[in-house]
Amino acid sequence: MRILRHREALLGLAILVLLVIVAARFPAFIRPASLVNVLNDTSPLILLAIGQMIVILTKCIDLSVAASLALCGMVAALLNGAGVPLPLVLLASVILGGALGAVNGLLVWKLAIPSIVVTLGTMTIYRGSIFLMTNGAWVNAHQMTDSFKAFPRTILLGLPVMSWIALAAIAFFAIVLTRTPLGRAFYAVGGNPHAAVYTGLDVGRTQFWAFVISGALAGLTGYLWVARFAVAYVDVARGFELDVVAACVIGGIAIAGGAGTIFGAVLGALFLGVIKNALPVVGISPFWQMAISGSAIVLAVVFNAAQRRQKGRIILKQVDAP
Amino acid sequence: MPPVLSLRGISKSFPGVKALQDVQLDLYQGQVTALIGENGAGKSTIVKVLTGIYQPDAGTITLDGKSVRFPTAQSATRAGVTAIHQETVLFDELSVAENIWLGHAPRTRLGLLDWRSIREGARRLLAEIGSDLDPDQRLGDLGIASKHLVAIARALSTDARVVILDEPTAALSHKEIHELYDLVETLKAKGKAILFISHKFDEIYHIADRYTVFRDGQFVGEGAISDVTEGQLVHMMVGRSVDQIFPSRARNIGDPVLTVAGYNHPTEFADIGFTLHRGEILGFYGLVGAGRSELMQALFGITRPSKGAVRIGADIRVIRSTHDAIAAGIVYVPEDRGKQGAIRALPIFQNITLPSLSRTSRAGFLRLAREFKLARDYTQRLDLRAAALDQELGLLSGGNQQKVVIAKWLAMRPRVIILDEPTKGIDIGSKAAVHEFMAELAAEGLAVIMVSSEIPEVLGMSDRVIVMREGRIIDEVTGERMTPETLVRAAAGISEAA
């Protein structure tokens, strides 16, 4: 645990260094308003990374998050168009997202299909459903009510609502992961599924709840995304699931399950968010952005592997000691 | 006739354990030598020395009169020593021919794989051992017996002089075993020197020409199998070697706690019935594969029996899941600690409290202070010296990990605790601590089931011993009859008179 904390400190430091480098050329980038903008811009990634990290903890992966986001966003836009009040639209997005996650979870739990296959399939199905629902038509800004579009941008105590939602989700799931039996089960099931069975935990059921959480967060983000950009169409957030997984990997979530913290995932998302927002300011082309994000992922994996070797040495020392 | 392979004065120690002390072993051309010994006698260590996996601390290996060393597994294979293990080390996704030739496949002049020679060579080698397996078949589609054939064909492809069969029949059906006997005859006829490791006496008498007996890492005797009776072999195996000290305890056996009646499983066990009392340690002895662990897993709800009932105290219970078992007060410390017991990435205290969380949390929230207290109480009872309870479990030694797994279940305050090979693979110090602790638990009125393959442990700790063979209870041994010979005879299926 101490090493993990150390790791998060290191990632935090990397983000600071990044900010300092950018600020050296463009001091305006680290003005509070600009940083708030970075946080707000990264909020969808943070929300999805929290869900993804829980799924990865249980030794699974959810590739369908971006498609769920797009589907829930479209449904939110259509409900809005049909005159449903905003609180109900929000509720419907979250519930629909949770249901989509439950489909993934049930397939993984009851049919014991590997999650990468299940979610690769549902990813396509969920995106396809958007097309079936709309025939490929877009829902544009003028078809959305003002309150629908304004809610995520409303400023409360200096921060937009979307940022507050991300912060609330971080706090809520930090408590779930560290202070509830379900949170403990996520770690136990991913750390050693066999031992979890022998301890009386239901591995499949635990994985199911991880998928429900991931789906519900994707549903919530779906509304926020569509409202913020004021447009809904089939290809919303296409490929975004890879950014989400990348944020988790950079954040030190063990891809083999059972290890990692929510703050790691959030910092991983912020790291990507800072790169995405800062590099255009410095005048670096989007292709370099991709290369830098990619290098960060590889570095994170190398770092993880190095850490594991170090642990081996600690074990040897303890065995030698009398 | 001089032996093909001869070992003299071989010793091998591990920290705290003398696995082999000054042992000898001779293997002769065209003969089968059976290596006999209890668990822990050093059989698998000598196989590893022979195949270059372990380096002996002292002693010589002589092959065809020349002194040799096997610094690596490849060097042993090159010298002509091949082992066929219980679970053959082959590749399911490759074809039969590829498995036979992997690593030394015939090449064309251009250095590419010569597929025609590979297939024809495989067919020829298989034909030599009387098999018409298709060289192109995927290995994973074959049964275990056929996989043995492939492993043996592979041994022939490297011109092995010495073939080691390490409990090859453990997972075979009756018919397959007889096919294996024929195969051994073929290998004998080809002049191979064969080392045959088995626990089953009927097998040894069926195919072995010679025997060598080890006990506690020492050489006890050897000779022609025709000159020795089963009784003499059993005596050599168990000897008078029980000098390990077990805690003395007052027998204080109370009312029945657990009654199992008519327990059946479609494939693993049948007609199981026994009663366990308060304060009792009930030993389960048997050979590997006798169905003991499978029975315990069913009692703990990991698998479901097809028939049968369990009575806990006065209630009849049906155990369908681990949850039911835990609710009934039955807990199980599994045999394979690394795989089934420990969650190495979780801190020690979280490993201990994992099944007890409903007791330590309040209103659905975990109370870390209570978890620490519970973990501290039970680790102190087990005399666990860990730097800190929030340390990752994986950083502890095997013996200490075992203590944590036991602590986890004691913290549930069970009525019945099942310990499956509780001291397997842990150091002598931890072993004594676990034994001490089992005695204490029984004294406090807990009912203990101990599955163990170590005869001294079974006899030293148990009030009663149930012996299983081939999925059935075949004997219940108490009082005067609790001797090593009774257990070995019952487990191996030798009648008392022999």
Boltz contact constraints between the chains, C-beta under 6 A:
constraints:
  - contact:
      token1: [A, 179]
      token2: [B, 365]
      max_distance: 6.0
  - contact:
      token1: [A, 179]
      token2: [B, 366]
      max_distance: 6.0
  - contact:
      token1: [A, 181]
      token2: [B, 357]
      max_distance: 6.0
  - contact:
      token1: [A, 188]
      token2: [B, 343]
      max_distance: 6.0
  - contact:
      token1: [A, 188]
      token2: [B, 354]
      max_distance: 6.0
  - contact:
      token1: [A, 191]
      token2: [B, 343]
      max_distance: 6.0
  - contact:
      token1: [A, 191]
      token2: [B, 345]
      max_distance: 6.0
  - contact:
      token1: [A, 191]
      token2: [B, 346]
      max_distance: 6.0
  - contact:
      token1: [A, 192]
      token2: [B, 343]
      max_distance: 6.0
  - contact:
      token1: [A, 194]
      token2: [B, 339]
      max_distance: 6.0
  - contact:
      token1: [A, 194]
      token2: [B, 340]
      max_distance: 6.0
  - contact:
      token1: [A, 195]
      token2: [B, 340]
      max_distance: 6.0
  - contact:
      token1: [A, 195]
      token2: [B, 341]
      max_distance: 6.0
  - contact:
      token1: [A, 195]
      token2: [B, 343]
      max_distance: 6.0
  - contact:
      token1: [A, 198]
      token2: [B, 334]
      max_distance: 6.0
  - contact:
      token1: [A, 198]
      token2: [B, 340]
      max_distance: 6.0
  - contact:
      token1: [A, 199]
      token2: [B, 354]
      max_distance: 6.0
  - contact:
      token1: [A, 199]
      token2: [B, 355]
      max_distance: 6.0
  - contact:
      token1: [A, 200]
      token2: [B, 322]
      max_distance: 6.0
  - contact:
      token1: [A, 200]
      token2: [B, 323]
      max_distance: 6.0
  - contact:
      token1: [A, 200]
      token2: [B, 326]
      max_distance: 6.0
  - contact:
      token1: [A, 200]
      token2: [B, 355]
      max_distance: 6.0
  - contact:
      token1: [A, 258]
      token2: [B, 345]
      max_distance: 6.0
  - contact:
      token1: [A, 259]
      token2: [B, 345]
      max_distance: 6.0
  - contact:
      token1: [A, 319]
      token2: [B, 397]
      max_distance: 6.0
